[in-house]
Amino acid sequence: MPAPSTESSDLPTPELPTGPEDPGGPVRGPSPGSGPGSGSGSGSDSDSGPDPGSGPDPGVGRDRGPWRVPRRAPDAGLLTLLLATGLWVYALPRIGFREMGEYGLLDRLPVTYYLSLLVLTAGFVLALRRAGTAPWWPAAHCAALLLALKAPPAVLYDAVRYPWASKHDAVVDTLLANGELRPGAALSGNMSAYDQWPGFFTLDAGLVRAFGVQSAAVYANWAPIVVGLLMLPVLVLIYRTFCEDWRLIWTAVWIFQLANWVGQDYFAPQALAYPLHLTVLAVVLRHFVRPGSAGRLRDRTFLDPVAAPVPPPTDRRQRAVCVVILAPLIAAINATHQLTPVMLTVCLAVLCLTRRYRNYGLLAVAALLMLTWDLTMGRPLFVETLSTIRKSIGELTENSRAGYTGRLTGPGPELAGTANVVMVLAIAVLAGTAVVLRRRLTRGALPLLLVSVAPVPLFAVNDYGGEMLFRVYLFALPGAAFFAAAALVPAVAGTHRSRAKALRRRTAAVALPAVLLVLLAGFLPSYYGKERMFYTPPEETALVTRALDNAPDGSLILATSGSFPQALHRYDRLEHWFFAEQALSENVRMLRDPAGHLADGIPPGTKAYVVLTRTQDIYAAGEGLLPPDGFETLRSKLAASPLFRTVESHPYGVVLEYRPAATPPAHPAAR
């Protein structure tokens, strides 16, 4: 059965003239009264002039007036892309990222930057009207959106975005320097896990050597763009499995880009494991259909008009070959990240609940590879995690917290937190609306719906260091984006029209761009509202690097948190204590006598240094770790204490040395 048309009836596609009006095709011989070029080709002129319905013959008509080729207006997709690119390029050098205030980068982005996003959105909506015959224009707009939203830090910043990403660069440097992995070593700052799951870091070590660069920090800020471009075809492949309407497919990709504000595509193991996870699911959804499992899904009248037919079934031998092909990918996921293999196994287990994808062999392979890695390379952290699960299982409120306190303070962080909630609710409401109202589409795409909800129960197991909320959202997002798009893009079924369908089309014509603009407005504060925490001046990085380079091996480095540049530089030779990563109430007590509190926690005979930086100040205030002016109180009290000597003071931070020779008084209240 031919696929239903996905073109909008409101925009006919113009076509170029193709020759004579006679539908019989080109004239093959001379005929009386025919236009020039129908004769012997001798080049004789005709007094009657050219026939407007026929094309020029290359052998005649040289002395006539020039034959004009019909001109076609430039495609709207090209015009909007060029205009948006021009506005974006003009805005780029005018982004004031060095003078960010309380709202992060939001009030430092020029008007032309926002205009470029509006033009890009308008161009995408226009391009959707010809998505069936020219899908490259929506695709180009999706790629342009990715670059427009996430490329400014990569182009402009002179430091690695996200201070905590510098620890991943430190792992690559250490791996290159030592030339070995030490999964059993007890490393400070929870860094042992990176030697136990080293896939991402060994890959980057190879890239550093191949590119001949000094470190991975040279290209680290480009990770979101590279990862996003790699995911585009994978998302299209997944969506194409369940839908034939290119408008819906590209709208789902667009929504995925706008809703992916969680910042897990930065220079980190998750950024590599996530596309591999989606790739495995794409192969499973397309090539693991069991024979005879489609049932009524083969009946087009049972499904939504835009639903794709169930992929052809595969026999046991074909599925076995696919398992062999997927096994290295699943092994790579296990070697790269701790949580992603769990998510993948859960998704495969949920798919086994359907007749269509009941493949226990692949599930067994995935589970076996995960357990093998956890009980060998990852055994130390795996055993430790099992002990914490006993306490955290069932603690839904605690496991769904964000960060250490979950209480953001300051205009920018508070706006970002509100935008996060609004974005999650908006995607959930749109997806839920489609599941309810487009039940026939949901029947065919039920496996994608199950994969989306599969990660949710992990809330009941563990908080994953305060990040489980973001990870569950990330792994549920591909399916949620698909169903959210289904709520906005109406189905096109044949040529029959009714008032109800016309009303739905008119409503969608307004709702689609409006919702996309709302999601765009939610993405910007979610992604850039806390940018003061994420950008670190090079002077601060240099200060920390000097301090840690000069610290003797075995020294203890103290800081309020690990969210500052080079926090774990030389992590294999130094110890760390991030003493403010605790509840706000405990930090308030600590501020009564911070010198005594730190002195009580430093082991006797240990060389210790306190490093306090601008980024720590911003992070501690924005995340609610310290009360207002708490960081300045901490800095001034430590600098005035005889227990600490100022080694280096700088507008971007201070380095203090612990001097145990000065006998401290007892501070029982500090603990």
C-alpha positions as CSV (number, residue, x, y, z in Angstrom):
1,M,0.0,0.0,0.0
2,P,1.5,3.4,-0.8
3,A,2.5,5.6,2.1
4,P,0.1,8.4,2.9
5,S,1.1,11.8,1.8
6,T,2.7,14.1,4.4
7,E,2.6,17.2,2.4
8,S,0.6,20.2,3.5
9,S,-2.3,20.9,1.1
10,D,-1.9,24.6,1.8
11,L,1.4,24.9,-0.1
12,P,1.4,23.5,-3.6
13,T,4.9,22.7,-4.9
14,P,5.8,24.7,-8.0
15,E,7.4,22.8,-10.8
16,L,9.6,23.9,-13.7
17,P,8.3,23.6,-17.2
18,T,9.4,20.2,-18.6
19,G,8.8,20.6,-22.3
20,P,5.8,20.5,-24.8
21,E,2.3,20.5,-23.4
22,D,1.7,17.3,-25.3
23,P,1.9,14.6,-22.6
24,G,3.1,12.1,-25.1
25,G,6.7,13.0,-24.5
26,P,9.4,14.4,-26.8
27,V,8.8,14.5,-30.5
28,R,10.9,11.9,-32.3
29,G,10.5,13.1,-35.8
30,P,9.5,16.0,-38.0
31,S,5.9,16.9,-38.4
32,P,4.2,19.7,-40.3
33,G,3.6,22.8,-38.3
34,S,6.0,21.8,-35.6
35,G,8.3,24.3,-33.9
36,P,11.9,24.7,-34.7
37,G,14.2,21.8,-33.9
38,S,11.7,19.3,-35.2
39,G,13.2,19.2,-38.7
40,S,16.5,18.0,-39.9
41,G,18.6,20.1,-37.6
42,S,20.1,22.2,-40.4
43,G,19.9,25.4,-38.4
44,S,17.3,27.2,-40.6
45,D,15.3,29.9,-38.9
46,S,11.5,30.0,-38.5
47,D,9.5,33.1,-39.2
48,S,6.9,32.0,-36.7
49,G,9.2,32.2,-33.7
50,P,9.8,29.7,-31.0
51,D,7.0,27.6,-29.6
52,P,6.5,28.7,-26.0
53,G,5.6,25.2,-25.0
54,S,8.7,23.5,-26.3
55,G,12.3,23.6,-25.2
56,P,15.2,24.8,-27.4
57,D,16.9,22.3,-29.7
58,P,20.7,22.6,-29.1
59,G,21.3,22.3,-32.8
60,V,19.2,25.2,-34.0
61,G,18.2,28.8,-33.2
62,R,21.6,30.4,-32.7
63,D,20.6,33.5,-34.5
64,R,17.3,33.9,-32.7
65,G,16.8,35.8,-29.5
66,P,18.2,34.1,-26.4
67,W,16.0,31.3,-24.9
68,R,15.2,32.2,-21.4
69,V,15.4,29.5,-18.7
70,P,12.5,29.9,-16.3
71,R,13.8,31.1,-13.0
72,R,12.6,29.8,-9.7
73,A,12.6,31.9,-6.5
74,P,15.2,30.7,-3.9
75,D,13.8,28.2,-1.5
76,A,12.5,29.7,1.8
77,G,14.6,27.2,3.7
78,L,17.8,28.5,2.2
79,L,16.9,32.1,2.8
80,T,16.1,31.6,6.4
81,L,19.2,29.6,7.0
82,L,21.4,32.3,5.4
83,L,19.6,35.1,7.3
84,A,19.8,33.2,10.7
85,T,23.5,32.4,10.0
86,G,24.3,36.1,9.3
87,L,22.6,37.3,12.4
88,W,24.3,34.6,14.5
89,V,27.7,35.3,13.2
90,Y,27.1,39.1,13.7
91,A,26.0,38.4,17.3
92,L,28.8,36.0,18.3
93,P,31.7,38.5,19.0
94,R,29.2,40.7,20.8
95,I,28.4,38.1,23.5
96,G,29.7,39.6,26.8
97,F,30.7,36.3,28.4
98,R,33.4,37.9,30.5
99,E,31.1,40.3,32.3
100,M,28.2,38.0,33.2
101,G,25.9,39.1,36.0
102,E,23.2,37.4,38.1
103,Y,21.4,36.0,35.0
104,G,24.4,34.3,33.5
105,L,24.6,34.7,29.8
106,L,21.0,35.6,29.3
107,D,21.4,39.3,29.5
108,R,24.8,39.2,27.7
109,L,23.4,37.7,24.5
110,P,22.8,40.5,22.0
111,V,19.4,41.0,20.4
112,T,20.7,39.7,17.1
113,Y,21.4,36.4,18.7
114,Y,17.8,36.0,19.8
115,L,16.6,37.2,16.3
116,S,18.7,34.5,14.7
117,L,16.9,31.8,16.8
118,L,13.5,33.3,15.8
119,V,14.4,33.3,12.1
120,L,15.7,29.7,12.4
121,T,12.4,28.6,14.1
122,A,10.3,30.3,11.4
123,G,12.4,28.7,8.7
124,F,12.0,25.3,10.3
125,V,8.2,25.7,10.4
126,L,8.1,26.7,6.8
127,A,10.4,23.9,5.8
128,L,8.1,21.3,7.4
129,R,5.5,22.1,4.8
130,R,7.7,20.4,2.2
131,A,9.3,17.8,4.5
132,G,8.1,14.9,2.5
133,T,9.7,16.0,-0.8
134,A,12.6,18.0,0.6
135,P,13.5,16.6,4.0
136,W,17.0,18.1,3.8
137,W,15.7,21.5,4.7
138,P,14.3,20.5,8.1
139,A,17.4,18.5,8.6
140,A,19.6,21.5,7.9
141,H,17.6,23.6,10.3
142,C,17.9,21.0,13.1
143,A,21.7,20.9,12.6
144,A,21.8,24.7,12.5
145,L,19.7,24.9,15.7
146,L,22.2,22.6,17.5
147,L,25.1,24.9,16.4
148,A,23.2,28.1,17.2
149,L,22.3,26.9,20.7
150,K,25.5,25.2,21.8
151,A,28.4,26.5,19.7
152,P,28.9,29.9,21.4
153,P,30.9,28.5,24.3
154,A,33.0,26.3,22.0
155,V,33.8,29.3,19.8
156,L,34.3,32.0,22.4
157,Y,35.5,30.5,25.7
158,D,39.1,30.4,26.5
159,A,38.6,27.8,29.2
160,V,36.7,24.5,29.5
161,R,33.0,25.0,30.1
162,Y,31.8,23.4,33.3
163,P,34.7,23.5,35.8
164,W,34.1,19.9,36.8
165,A,34.9,18.9,33.2
166,S,38.5,19.7,34.0
167,K,38.8,16.5,36.1
168,H,38.1,14.4,32.9
169,D,40.9,16.2,31.2
170,A,43.1,15.4,34.3
171,V,42.2,11.7,33.9
172,V,43.3,11.8,30.2
173,D,46.6,13.6,31.2
174,T,47.3,11.1,34.0
175,L,46.6,8.1,31.7
176,L,49.0,9.5,29.1
177,A,51.6,10.2,31.8
178,N,51.4,6.9,33.6
179,G,50.5,4.7,30.6
180,E,48.4,2.3,32.7
181,L,45.1,1.9,34.5
182,R,44.8,1.3,38.2
183,P,41.2,0.2,38.8
184,G,42.1,-1.1,42.3
185,A,43.8,2.1,43.5
186,A,42.2,4.2,46.2
187,L,42.2,7.7,44.6
188,S,41.0,10.9,46.1
189,G,37.9,12.7,45.0
190,N,36.1,9.5,43.9
191,M,38.5,9.4,40.9
192,S,38.9,5.6,41.1
193,A,35.7,5.1,39.2
194,Y,37.3,6.6,36.1
195,D,40.0,4.0,36.1
196,Q,37.4,1.3,36.5
197,W,35.3,2.6,33.5
198,P,38.1,4.0,31.3
199,G,36.6,3.7,27.8
200,F,36.0,7.4,27.3
201,F,39.4,8.4,28.6
202,T,41.4,5.8,26.6
203,L,39.6,7.1,23.5
204,D,40.5,10.7,24.3
205,A,44.1,9.7,25.1
206,G,44.3,8.3,21.6
207,L,42.7,11.4,20.1
208,V,45.2,13.7,22.0
209,R,48.1,11.7,20.5
210,A,46.5,11.6,17.1
211,F,45.8,15.3,16.9
212,G,49.1,16.2,18.5
213,V,47.5,18.7,20.9
214,Q,48.6,19.4,24.4
215,S,45.5,18.1,26.1
216,A,41.9,17.2,25.6
217,A,41.0,20.7,26.9
218,V,41.7,22.0,23.4
219,Y,38.6,20.4,21.9
220,A,36.5,19.6,25.0
221,N,34.0,22.5,24.5
222,W,33.1,21.0,21.1
223,A,31.7,17.8,22.7
224,P,28.0,18.9,22.7
225,I,28.1,19.8,19.0
226,V,29.9,16.6,18.0
227,V,27.6,14.4,20.1
228,G,24.5,16.2,18.9
229,L,25.4,15.7,15.3
230,L,26.1,12.1,15.9
231,M,22.7,11.6,17.5
232,L,20.7,13.2,14.7
233,P,20.8,10.2,12.3
234,V,20.2,7.8,15.2
235,L,17.1,9.7,16.4
236,V,15.8,9.8,12.8
237,L,16.3,6.1,12.5
238,I,14.4,5.4,15.7
239,Y,11.5,7.8,14.8
240,R,11.3,6.5,11.2
241,T,10.7,3.0,12.6
242,F,7.3,4.1,13.9
243,C,6.3,7.0,11.7
244,E,6.3,7.8,8.0
245,D,5.5,11.5,8.3
246,W,8.7,13.5,7.9
247,R,7.0,16.5,9.5
248,L,6.5,14.6,12.7
249,I,10.0,13.1,12.6
250,W,11.9,16.3,12.2
251,T,9.6,18.1,14.7
252,A,10.5,15.4,17.2
253,V,14.2,15.9,16.5
254,W,13.8,19.7,17.0
255,I,12.0,19.2,20.3
256,F,14.7,16.8,21.4
257,Q,17.3,19.5,20.8
258,L,15.3,22.1,22.7
259,A,14.5,19.8,25.6
260,N,18.1,18.5,25.9
261,W,19.1,21.2,28.4
262,V,20.4,18.9,31.1
263,G,24.1,19.4,30.1
264,Q,25.0,15.7,29.9
265,D,26.5,16.0,26.4
266,Y,29.6,17.8,27.7
267,F,33.1,16.3,27.8
268,A,32.3,13.3,29.9
269,P,31.8,9.5,29.7
270,Q,28.0,10.0,29.6
271,A,28.3,11.9,26.3
272,L,29.9,8.9,24.6
273,A,27.8,6.2,26.2
274,Y,24.4,7.9,25.4
275,P,24.7,7.8,21.6
276,L,25.9,4.2,21.8
277,H,22.8,3.4,24.0
278,L,20.5,4.9,21.4
279,T,22.3,3.1,18.6
280,V,21.7,-0.3,20.2
281,L,18.0,0.6,20.7
282,A,17.7,1.7,17.1
283,V,19.1,-1.6,15.8
284,V,16.9,-3.6,18.2
285,L,13.7,-1.7,17.2
286,R,14.4,-2.2,13.5
287,H,16.0,-5.7,13.3
288,F,14.7,-7.7,16.2
289,V,11.0,-8.1,15.3
290,R,9.9,-11.7,15.9
291,P,7.9,-13.5,13.1
292,G,4.2,-13.5,13.6
293,S,4.3,-10.9,16.3
294,A,2.8,-7.9,14.4
295,G,-0.8,-9.2,14.5
296,R,-3.2,-6.4,13.7
297,L,-0.3,-3.9,13.4
298,R,-0.1,-5.1,9.8
299,D,-3.6,-3.7,9.2
300,R,-3.3,0.0,8.1
301,T,-6.9,0.7,9.2
302,F,-5.9,-0.3,12.8
303,L,-3.1,2.3,12.9
304,D,-2.7,6.1,12.6
305,P,-2.5,7.3,9.0
306,V,1.2,8.3,9.5
307,A,2.2,5.2,11.4
308,A,5.0,3.2,9.7
309,P,4.5,-0.5,9.0
310,V,6.1,-2.9,11.4
311,P,9.7,-3.7,10.2
312,P,10.1,-7.0,8.5
313,P,10.5,-9.9,10.9
314,T,13.8,-11.6,11.4
315,D,14.5,-15.3,12.1
316,R,16.7,-16.7,14.9
317,R,19.8,-16.8,12.7
318,Q,19.4,-13.1,11.7
319,R,18.9,-12.0,15.2
320,A,21.9,-14.0,16.4
321,V,24.0,-12.2,13.8
322,C,22.7,-8.9,15.1
323,V,23.5,-9.9,18.7
324,V,27.1,-10.6,17.6
325,I,27.2,-7.2,15.9
326,L,25.7,-5.4,19.0
327,A,27.9,-7.2,21.6
328,P,31.0,-4.9,21.0
329,L,28.8,-1.8,21.2
330,I,27.3,-3.1,24.5
331,A,30.8,-3.9,25.8
332,A,31.9,-0.4,24.9
333,I,29.0,1.1,26.9
334,N,30.0,-1.1,29.9
335,A,33.6,0.1,29.6
336,T,32.6,3.7,29.4
337,H,29.9,4.5,32.0
338,Q,28.4,3.0,35.2
339,L,24.8,3.9,34.8
340,T,24.1,3.6,31.0
341,P,24.4,-0.2,31.0
342,V,21.8,-0.3,33.7
343,M,19.5,1.9,31.6
344,L,20.1,-0.2,28.5
345,T,19.4,-3.5,30.4
346,V,16.2,-2.1,31.8
347,C,15.1,-0.9,28.4
348,L,15.7,-4.3,26.8
349,A,13.9,-6.0,29.7
350,V,10.8,-3.8,29.1
351,L,10.9,-4.5,25.4
352,C,10.7,-8.2,26.2
353,L,7.3,-7.5,27.7
354,T,6.0,-7.1,24.1
355,R,5.5,-9.9,21.7
356,R,7.1,-7.9,19.0
357,Y,10.5,-7.7,20.7
358,R,10.6,-10.6,23.1
359,N,14.3,-11.5,22.6
360,Y,15.7,-12.9,25.8
361,G,19.0,-13.8,24.2
362,L,20.0,-10.1,23.7
363,L,18.8,-9.3,27.2
364,A,20.9,-12.1,28.6
365,V,24.0,-10.9,26.7
366,A,23.6,-7.3,27.9
367,A,23.1,-8.4,31.5
368,L,26.0,-10.8,31.4
369,L,28.4,-8.1,30.0
370,M,27.2,-5.6,32.6
371,L,27.7,-8.0,35.5
372,T,31.1,-9.2,34.1
373,W,32.4,-5.7,34.1
374,D,30.9,-4.8,37.4
375,L,32.5,-7.8,39.1
376,T,35.9,-7.4,37.5
377,M,37.1,-3.9,36.5
378,G,34.3,-2.1,38.4
379,R,34.2,-4.3,41.4
380,P,35.3,-1.7,44.1
381,L,32.7,0.9,43.2
382,F,30.1,-1.8,42.5
383,V,30.5,-3.2,46.0
384,E,30.4,0.3,47.5
385,T,27.2,1.1,45.5
386,L,25.5,-2.0,46.7
387,S,26.1,-1.0,50.3
388,T,24.5,2.4,49.7
389,I,21.5,1.0,47.8
390,R,20.4,-0.7,51.0
391,K,19.9,2.7,52.6
392,S,18.6,4.6,49.5
393,I,16.1,2.1,48.1
394,G,12.6,3.3,48.4
395,E,13.7,6.9,49.4
396,L,11.9,8.6,46.5
397,T,12.1,12.1,47.8
398,E,15.8,11.9,48.6
399,N,16.7,10.1,45.4
400,S,14.9,12.7,43.2
401,R,16.8,15.6,44.7
402,A,19.0,17.7,42.4
403,G,22.6,18.3,43.6
404,Y,23.5,18.4,47.3
405,T,20.7,20.5,48.6
406,G,18.3,21.1,45.7
407,R,17.8,24.7,46.7
408,L,19.0,27.2,44.2
409,T,19.5,30.8,45.2
410,G,20.1,33.9,43.1
411,P,18.1,35.3,40.1
412,G,19.9,33.3,37.5
413,P,19.9,29.9,39.2
414,E,16.3,30.4,40.5
415,L,15.1,31.2,36.9
416,A,17.0,28.2,35.6
417,G,15.4,25.9,38.2
418,T,12.0,27.2,37.3
419,A,12.6,26.8,33.6
420,N,13.8,23.2,34.2
421,V,10.5,22.4,35.9
422,V,8.4,24.1,33.2
423,M,10.3,22.3,30.4
424,V,9.8,18.9,32.1
425,L,6.1,19.5,32.6
426,A,5.6,20.9,29.1
427,I,7.2,17.8,27.5
428,A,5.3,15.5,29.8
429,V,2.0,17.2,29.1
430,L,2.5,17.2,25.3
431,A,3.6,13.6,25.2
432,G,0.7,12.5,27.5
433,T,-1.7,14.4,25.2
434,A,-0.5,12.5,22.2
435,V,-0.7,9.1,24.0
436,V,-4.3,9.8,24.9
437,L,-5.5,11.5,21.7
438,R,-3.6,9.6,19.1
439,R,-4.1,6.1,20.5
440,R,-3.7,4.5,17.0
441,L,-0.2,6.0,16.7
442,T,0.6,4.9,20.3
443,R,-0.3,1.3,19.3
444,G,2.4,1.1,16.7
445,A,4.9,3.1,18.8
446,L,4.2,1.3,22.1
447,P,7.8,0.0,22.3
448,L,9.1,3.5,22.1
449,L,6.7,4.5,24.9
450,L,7.9,1.6,27.1
451,V,11.5,2.5,26.6
452,S,10.7,6.1,27.6
453,V,9.1,5.1,30.9
454,A,11.5,2.3,31.7
455,P,14.1,4.5,33.5
456,V,11.6,6.1,35.9
457,P,11.6,3.3,38.5
458,L,15.3,3.9,39.1
459,F,14.2,6.8,41.3
460,A,13.4,4.2,43.9
461,V,16.8,2.7,43.9
462,N,19.5,5.4,44.2
463,D,20.1,9.1,43.9
464,Y,23.3,8.7,41.8
465,G,25.1,11.5,43.6
466,G,22.2,13.9,43.2
467,E,21.9,13.4,39.4
468,M,19.4,10.6,39.1
469,L,16.7,13.2,38.3
470,F,18.6,14.5,35.3
471,R,19.7,11.0,34.0
472,V,16.1,9.6,34.1
473,Y,14.9,12.7,32.2
474,L,17.7,12.3,29.6
475,F,17.0,8.6,28.9
476,A,13.3,9.2,28.7
477,L,13.7,12.2,26.3
478,P,13.9,10.5,22.9
479,G,10.5,8.9,23.2
480,A,9.0,11.8,25.0
481,A,10.1,14.2,22.2
482,F,8.4,11.9,19.6
483,F,5.1,11.9,21.4
484,A,5.3,15.6,22.1
485,A,5.7,16.2,18.4
486,A,2.8,13.9,17.7
487,A,0.6,16.2,19.8
488,L,1.6,19.2,17.6
489,V,1.7,17.7,14.1
490,P,-1.7,16.6,12.8
491,A,-2.2,13.4,10.8
492,V,-2.8,13.7,7.1
493,A,-5.2,11.0,5.8
494,G,-6.0,10.8,2.2
495,T,-8.0,13.6,0.5
496,H,-11.2,13.5,2.5
497,R,-11.7,16.8,4.3
498,S,-14.1,17.8,7.0
499,R,-14.6,20.8,9.2
500,A,-13.1,19.0,12.2
501,K,-9.9,18.2,10.3
502,A,-9.7,21.7,8.9
503,L,-10.0,23.1,12.4
504,R,-7.3,20.7,13.6
505,R,-5.0,21.8,10.8
506,R,-5.6,25.5,11.6
507,T,-5.0,24.9,15.3
508,A,-1.8,23.0,14.6
509,A,-0.6,25.8,12.3
510,V,-0.7,28.2,15.3
511,A,0.1,25.8,18.1
512,L,3.3,24.3,16.5
513,P,5.3,27.5,16.2
514,A,3.9,28.8,19.5
515,V,5.0,25.7,21.4
516,L,8.4,25.7,19.7
517,L,8.9,29.3,20.8
518,V,7.9,28.4,24.4
519,L,10.3,25.5,24.4
520,L,13.1,27.8,23.0
521,A,12.3,30.3,25.7
522,G,12.6,27.6,28.3
523,F,15.9,26.2,26.9
524,L,17.8,29.4,27.1
525,P,17.6,30.0,30.9
526,S,17.8,26.2,31.6
527,Y,21.1,26.0,29.6
528,Y,22.6,29.5,30.2
529,G,20.9,30.8,33.3
530,K,23.7,29.5,35.6
531,E,26.6,30.3,33.2
532,R,28.5,32.2,35.8
533,M,29.2,28.9,37.5
534,F,30.3,27.3,34.2
535,Y,32.8,29.8,32.8
536,T,36.1,30.2,34.6
537,P,38.6,32.9,33.6
538,P,42.1,31.6,32.7
539,E,43.6,33.6,35.6
540,E,41.7,31.5,38.1
541,T,42.7,28.3,36.3
542,A,46.4,29.4,36.4
543,L,46.1,30.2,40.1
544,V,44.8,26.7,41.0
545,T,47.3,25.0,38.7
546,R,50.2,26.8,40.4
547,A,49.0,26.0,43.8
548,L,48.5,22.3,43.1
549,D,51.8,22.0,41.2
550,N,53.7,23.5,44.2
551,A,52.0,21.2,46.7
552,P,54.2,18.3,47.8
553,D,53.0,14.8,47.0
554,G,50.5,13.5,49.6
555,S,49.3,17.0,50.5
556,L,45.6,17.6,51.3
557,I,43.8,20.1,49.2
558,L,40.7,21.7,50.9
559,A,38.0,23.6,49.0
560,T,34.3,24.3,49.5
561,S,33.4,22.1,46.5
562,G,35.0,20.4,43.5
563,S,33.3,22.8,41.1
564,F,36.3,24.9,40.2
565,P,38.9,24.6,37.4
566,Q,41.7,22.1,37.9
567,A,40.2,21.0,41.2
568,L,41.5,17.5,40.7
569,H,44.8,18.3,39.0
570,R,47.4,15.7,40.0
571,Y,44.6,13.7,41.7
572,D,46.9,10.7,41.8
573,R,49.4,12.5,44.0
574,L,47.2,14.7,46.2
575,E,44.3,14.1,48.6
576,H,41.1,16.3,48.6
577,W,38.4,17.4,51.0
578,F,35.5,19.4,49.7
579,F,34.2,20.4,53.1
580,A,31.1,22.4,52.1
581,E,29.4,19.6,50.1
582,Q,26.9,19.0,52.8
583,A,23.6,20.4,54.1
584,L,23.3,24.1,54.5
585,S,22.6,23.8,58.2
586,E,25.9,22.0,58.8
587,N,27.7,24.7,56.8
588,V,26.1,27.4,58.9
589,R,27.6,25.8,62.0
590,M,30.9,25.4,60.2
591,L,31.1,29.1,59.5
592,R,31.1,29.9,63.3
593,D,34.7,28.8,63.4
594,P,35.8,27.6,60.0
595,A,39.5,27.5,61.0
596,G,38.9,25.2,63.9
597,H,36.5,23.0,61.8
598,L,39.1,22.5,59.1
599,A,41.9,21.9,61.6
600,D,39.9,19.2,63.3
601,G,39.5,17.4,60.0
602,I,43.2,17.6,58.8
603,P,45.1,14.4,59.8
604,P,48.1,15.1,62.1
605,G,51.4,15.6,60.2
606,T,49.6,16.3,56.8
607,K,50.6,19.1,54.6
608,A,47.4,21.0,53.8
609,Y,46.3,23.9,51.6
610,V,43.0,25.7,51.3
611,V,42.1,26.9,47.8
612,L,39.2,29.3,47.6
613,T,38.3,30.7,44.2
614,R,35.7,32.9,42.5
615,T,34.0,30.0,40.9
616,Q,33.6,28.3,44.2
617,D,32.0,31.4,45.6
618,I,29.4,31.5,42.7
619,Y,28.7,27.8,42.9
620,A,28.3,27.7,46.7
621,A,25.9,30.7,46.6
622,G,23.9,29.5,43.5
623,E,23.5,26.0,44.7
624,G,22.6,27.1,48.2
625,L,25.6,25.4,50.0
626,L,26.4,28.6,51.9
627,P,24.3,31.4,53.2
628,P,24.5,34.9,51.6
629,D,28.0,36.3,52.1
630,G,29.0,33.0,53.6
631,F,31.9,32.5,51.2
632,E,33.4,35.9,52.1
633,T,33.0,35.2,55.8
634,L,34.8,31.9,55.3
635,R,37.6,33.5,53.4
636,S,38.1,36.4,55.8
637,K,38.1,34.2,58.9
638,L,40.6,31.7,57.5
639,A,42.9,34.5,56.3
640,A,42.8,36.1,59.8
641,S,43.4,32.8,61.6
642,P,46.9,32.0,62.9
643,L,46.3,28.4,61.7
644,F,46.5,29.5,58.1
645,R,49.1,31.5,56.2
646,T,48.3,33.2,52.9
647,V,50.5,31.8,50.1
648,E,48.9,33.7,47.2
649,S,46.1,36.2,47.0
650,H,44.5,37.1,43.8
651,P,41.2,38.8,42.7
652,Y,40.1,35.4,41.4
653,G,41.0,33.5,44.6
654,V,43.3,32.8,47.5
655,V,45.6,30.0,48.5
656,L,46.2,29.3,52.2
657,E,48.7,27.0,53.9
658,Y,47.8,25.1,57.1
659,R,50.3,25.7,59.8
660,P,49.8,23.1,62.5
661,A,52.8,24.5,64.5
662,A,50.4,27.1,65.9
663,T,48.6,25.0,68.5
664,P,44.8,25.4,67.9
665,P,42.4,25.6,70.7
666,A,39.6,23.1,71.1
667,H,36.5,23.8,69.1
668,P,33.9,21.3,70.2
669,A,31.0,23.4,68.8
670,A,32.5,23.5,65.3
671,R,31.7,19.8,64.7
